Amino acid sequence: MADNKRAASKRQRSKRDDVEASSIIRRISRRSQGMPPELSDGLIDKIDARELSKKSSTCEEFSCDGMVKTIRSLRRHDPLLDTTLTDRQVDLESLELNPNGRTQMVKGAISDVKFLPAANMKVIFVGDELGYLGLWNVDFEEENGDNGIYLYQPHQSKISGILIEPFSMLKIFTSSYDQRIMLLDVEKEAFEEVYKDTYAIYSICHRVQDINCLYFGDEVGALKIFDVRASTLSSLWELHEERINTIHCKPDDPNIVVTSSADRTFSLWDLRSISRDQPKSLTTIRHGGPIHSAYFSPSGSFLATTSSDNTIGIFGGENYKEKFLIHHNNLSGEYISTLRGIWGWDDSYVYIGKIQEKQKHKRKENLKNDDKNGVDDISSVDDDKNGVDIISTVEKKVVRTLQSDYMPTVPYRLAAHPFMVGTLAGATGKGKVYMWVEAAADPAS
């Protein structure tokens, strides 16, 4: 079956043009046409703010206008004059679920979550399986029924990635299984279609410090580079046998990227020297199952991978060939979402959603014997609840699990605030978001 699928993928890829034609940018703002945004049936009834039914059902709140106004307001009050991340380490023991840091943002399973790169504010973007993009201004003071949550549907299928322009925050790109890359242009107050592919887009990232150079991966294993300014596809390489789940640029060298794939491999590439006909990777390493993600650490010295073979891999050394694997249950069982481990604010810890014991048993018959793969059998700290496991790259084990009675579901997608050490968002398969922060120090202590 797998061989047939790969053969079909190869036949599909053989039909590609040398460079696929780029789309003409089209303005699609329904507001500009005097119309409200389209909504899925029942969405308004399903959206609850902070677990309560506080959101009014006016169309204005579900348009992109609220997003635009929020970002413009943040730019006035948070000019990003100081975006240097402190070098202090996170205090794991002080992390707690923010009392106001939980809400229902979208109806569908959340497929990506990002913090807006604002130095002094907490604003969260999410994309879901129904094509909705949501914004939540966490610290917003509710007034006149407005709770700081805004929705818009730029896609007709699952959003696979969200990119936010560093520093200026004027451009937010989204990619989707509907084959499109969309742009929320804050200055134009509109969503635009900037590219239409012939395959579902599964992953996207941008060149370091250059939001106008987009890297994206498709359902049949190709990596493409799109020049936003020129509106052209500048490069295309067929790198994997199956879909590319993630792409990530090395922080200190934008020419080095890592790709993870459903073909059970992750590969390191130097974009300056890839041959179109016979691309050769710097390193290719195979897991025992599809690889959901591969991300560079903040310094670029390590890579962290998450695989359905129930391992978290940490790789370092020359071309990242030195490794250790940690056992971690990565099979969700109930939802379509997959776990993805992320780095925090330094190279010390990897954060990943934890699935409670009763959900593990649902997939127990499908689990493979990991012992033969040389995997360290490191269990979570507490098997009673869902949560967030924190893995130490020094101790090579789970050192803490973030849990709360207010978070009953698994946070499959995580995001660390780029400028606030200890501020972590977790997004679930039920459209909810939870935010963890460092507890304020007791002045009496």
N, C-alpha and C positions, 0 to 999 in steps of 0.2 A: 504493500500500500504506500509506504513512504517513498519507495523507488519510483512508483508511478507518479506520485505528486511532484517529485523533483523533476522527472522527465517532462511533465506538463509545464512546470515553471520554466524549464529551459526552452521549450517550444514557444512559450509566450514571449520570453525575452528576446528570442531570435527575430521577432517581428518588429522590434523597436527601430525607429529611425536613428541615425547617428546622433542627432540632438533633437529631442522632442520640441515641437512648436510651442512657444509660450503664449499665454492668453493675454488678451487686451484687458487692461485694468478697467473694471466696471464699478460705478458707484451704485450701491444697492440699498442705501438708507431708505427705509420705508417712511421715516419721519420727513425726509426731504420731498416725498411724494404726497405728504399730507395724510398718510395712513398709519394706523397702529401696527406694531409688530405682530407676526403670526404666532399663535400659541397652540400647543398641543392640547387636546381635550382634557379637561380636568386638572390642568397644571395649577391654576390659581387655588383650587381647593386643596391641593397637596402641599403647597409651600407654606410652611410655618416658620416664623422668626423666633429663634431662641426657644424652640420646642413649643411655642404657643402661637395661636392664630392671631398675629398682630398685623399682618400685611394687608393693606387694602387692595382692591382688585382693579384699580385704575390702570389703563394701558400705559400711561406715562412711566409708571414704576417698572414696567417690563420692557421698556425701550432702552436704546443705548444712551439716551440723554442723561440718565442718572449716572452712568459710568463716566461720561465725559465731564459732567459737572463735578463729580467727586475728584477726578484726577486733576482738573484745573484748580480746584480748591486746595488740594494737597501741594501742588506746585507753588502756590502763593505762600502757604504756611510752612512748607518744608522744602526750602530751596536747594537742599543737598549740598550745602557748602562744606560739610564735613562728613565724608562717607568712608572714613578709615575705620576698618573693623578693629576693635581692641584685640590685643593679643592675649587677654586673660582667658583661662579655661572655663568651661561651663561648670557650674556647681550641680552635679547630678542629684545630690540629695535634696536640693531645694526646689527641684522641678515639681510643679503642681498644675492641675487643670485650672485654668483661669475661670472664676465663677461666671463671668460674662462671655467666656470664650467657647461657646458651643451654640450651634444653630443649624437649622435645615436651610441649605442654600439652593439646591436644585432637586428635581424629581428623580432623575436617574442616577445610576451608579457613577461616582466621580472617577474620571480617568486621568486627570492631571490637576495639580494644585500648585500655586505659586504665590509668594509674597510680592507685592509691589515694592521695588527697591527704594523705599522712602526711609531716610535715616532715622526719623523720629516718630513714625506712625506705623500702625499695623493695619494693612489692607490686603485682603486675600482674594485672588482670582481662582476659580475652578472651572473645569470643563467636564461635561458629563456624556453618557452614552447616547443621549438623545440629540446632541448637537448644541446644547445650551451652554452659554458662557455666563458665569455669575461673578459678581463683585460684592464683597462684604467689607464695609468700613467698620472695623471691630469697635473702635472707640467712639463711634458716632452717638450723639445724644438724640434719642428718638423724639421727633416732634411732628405733629400733625399727621400721624399715621406713617411717617417715613422712618424706617428703622435702619437705613444705611445698606440695604441689600437690593441689588439691581440685577435684572436678568435680560438676556437677549439671545436669540437663536440664529447665529451666523451660519450654522451647518445643519444638514439634514441627516447626519449620521454621527457616530461617536467622534468626539474630539480627542485626538491623539497627542496633542502637545500645545503648550502656551509659551510664547516668548515675549518678554517685556523689554523694551529699549532701556538699557542702563542709563542712569543719571537723569535723562530728560523725561522719560516715561510718556513720550508723545505717540509711540507706536506700540501696539500689542498685536502680535501675529498668532493665529491659531491654525492648526492643521487637523485633517479629519479623514476618516475612512471614506468620506464622500468624494475623495480625490482632489480636494481643493485646499488652498492656503488663503486665508482671509486676513485682512488687516483692519483693525480699529484705529483710524487716524483721528487723534484727539483734536488736531487743528481743524480738520475738515468736518468733524462731528459726524462721521459716517463709517460704516463698514464697506470695504472694497474687496473684491476678488482679485488677488494679484497673480494667482497661478492655478491652472486646472491640469491635472495629470491624467494619465490613462489607467493608473492603478491606485488602489487605496494607499494613503500615506499613513504609515504606522509610527513614524518618529521624526523629530525635527530638533535642530539646534542652530545657533548662529555662531559665526566666527567671533572669537574673543574681541570684545570692544567694537564690533562692527555688525549692527543689527541688519544692515542691508545685504549681507552675504549669508544666505540661508543654506544649511545642509539638511537634506531630508532623505529618509529611507522608505522604500515602498514594500508592497506585499510579496514581491518575488525576489527580494534581496539586492536591489540596486540602490546605490548611494548617488544622489544628485546634488549639484550646487546651483542655486538660483540667485542671480544678480537682480536685486529689487530695483535699483536705479535704472538699469538698462532693460528691465523686464524680459530677461532672457535666461535660458538654461545654459550655463557655461560649461558644465562638466557632467558626465555620467559614467559610473563604473558599476559593473555587475560583480558584487563582492561576496554574496552569500547565496546558498541554495534555497533558502526560505526567507521569510520576512525579516526585516531589520527592526528590532524592538526598541533599541535606544542608540543614539549617537551622542558622543560627548567629546568636546575639544579639550586638549591639555591646557590647563590654566596659563602656563608660561610659554606655550608654543602652539599657536593656532593651526600650524601645519600638521600637527599630530592629532589624530582622532582615534577613538575606540568605538567599535560597533558590536552590539550584541544581537544574537539572532535565534530564531526558532530552530535553526539547523544544529543547535547544541554547541555552537562555537562563539567565542568572542575574539576579535582580531584588532590588532594595532596597525595603523596605516600612516605613512608619510605622504601627504597629498602632493608633495612636490615631485614624487618619483613613482607614482602609480601608473602602470601601463594600462591603456584602455583595453587591449586585447587579452593580456595575461597579467592581471593585477597580482602583485606579490606583497604579502603583509610582512611587517616587521616581526610580528608574533601572532600565532593563532593557537588558542588553547580550547580544548573540548571538555565540556561537562557531560554528565550522564543524562541530562534532559535539556529541554529548551531553556535558553538563558533570557530571563525577563529584563535584566538591566546590567549595565557595566558603566561605572562612573569613576573618574579621576578624583583623588582626594584634593582638598584645597591647595596643597603645595604641589600637587602633581607627582608626588613620590610613590603613591600607591594607587591601586585599582581595587574596587569592590564590586563583586558580581553577585547576582541573585539568580538561582536556577530552580527549576521544578524538580531537580534531583534531591531537593531538601538540603541544600548547602548554601552557605554564604562563603564566597572565596575572597581572600585578601592577597593581592599580588604586588610584588615590589622587585627591587634589584634591576639589573640590566635588562631592558625590554620587558620588564615585569614577569620574568620567568620564575622568580622565587615565589612560593605560594604556601598558604595554609588554608585548610577548609574547616568550617565549623558547621556542625549539624544544626539545622533549623527547619521547622516545619513550614514549608512554603506553599502547601496545597490547601486552598481555601475550602473546597468541597461544596459550599452553598452558593457562592456568587461567581459571577464571570470575571471579577477583578483578580489581578495577580499582585503578589507582593513585590515591592522594589525597595531594597535597602539604599539609604542615602548617607552621605557624609554630613556631619554637622559643621562646626566652625573651625575645626582643625583636623589633623590626621589621627586624633586619638580614638574617635568613636564612630561606629556605624549604627544608624537607627533604622529599625524595620518593624512593621506591624507584627503583632503576636496573636496567634489563633488559639482560643481556649481549648482545653482538653476534649470536651465533648464533640467539637468540630473535627478534631484530629481523628477521632474514632470512626467518623463517617467515611474517611478515606483510608482507613488502616489497611484494608485489603489490597489497596493499590500501591502502598508504599513499597519501595525496593529495599533490599538489604544494603544499607550504606556502609557497613563495616568493611566490605571488600574493597571499597574505594579509598580506604585510609582516612575516613572522616572522623574528627574528634566528636564524640557523642556528648555535646554540651546542651543540656536542656534549659528551658527558661526558668527564671527565678521562682515564678508562681504560676501554676497551671489552672487556677480557678477562673480567671477572667481573661477577656481580650485585653490587649494593651499595646504598648510599644516597647520592644526589646532594645536595649542599648548594649552593643558589643564593643568591648575594649580590644583595640588592635595590639596592645601590649600584653594584656593577660590572656588574650585569645579565647574569650568566653563572654557570655552574657553577664554583665555586672549589675544591671538594674532593669526592672520592668516598670514602665509607667502605666498605672491602672487607676480607674475611678469607677464608682458606681454610676456616674453620669455618662459613661462611655461604654454602652453594652455591645457595640458593634466593632468590627475589626477596622482599623485605619490602614487601608491598603496603600494609599498614596500619602507621602509625607513631604514637607517642605520646611527648611530652616530659614528664618528671617536673615537676609544677607548682612544686616547691620545691628541686629539685636541678639547678642549671645544669650542662649537659653530660651528663645521664643520659637516654638516648634508647632506646626500645624499638621493635623492628621485628618484625612478625608476618607469617607467610607463608601461601601457599595450601596448605601441607602440615601445618598445625597447629603449627608451631614458632615459638618466640619467641627473639629475640636482643637483648641489651642492650649498648649502648655507653656508656662512661663516660670522664671525663677521667682520664688516667693520673696517678698520684701523682707529685709532683715528686721528682726525685732529690736526696736530702739532701746529696750530695757536690758538687752543682752550685752 
